[in-house]
Amino acid sequence: MDIKVYHTLHKDAVKIRKEVFMEEQGFHDEFDETDGNAVHLVLYIDQIPAATCRFFSGQTQGEYIVGRIAVRKEYRGHSLGSRVLAAAESEIRMLGGRKGILHAQQQARPFYEKQGYSVYGEPDFDEDCPHIWMQKELT
C-alpha cells in the first residue's frame, strides 16, 4: 500500500471519483473549482488506484475541509477509507492544521464517528442526498 500526495487533481483521483460518485451514486456535479486549490491523496494497492480524498483550507486559520473520500467497490472492507483519511489528517497537521471539517453523506456518518468526527450544524442536501457537517480536533 502506498499513499501519494498531489497538489493538482491527479488522473487517478478523477478515475476513482467518477467511478464511485458519478457512476455508482449518480452525482453530476462532482468536479468543481475547489479541485484546483486542494491537495489530493490517492491510495494505491500494487500500483492500482484504490482510494482517494482531498483537503483544502477552511475559512478559519488552522481549519481544513476534507472531502471526496472514495474507495473503489472492489477495495471496500479493508479500512482504506480510514487510512486515506488518516493520511489527509497527518498532512493537515504538518501544515499547522488543528481542525478537520467534512460534509458527510448521512449514510457515512457512522464511519466518520468511528474516526473521531462529531456532528455540528443542521443536516442538508447535496444533489438530493442528505449530508451532515462533522468536525474533529486534530491536535
Disulfide bonds with the S-S distance in Angstrom:
none
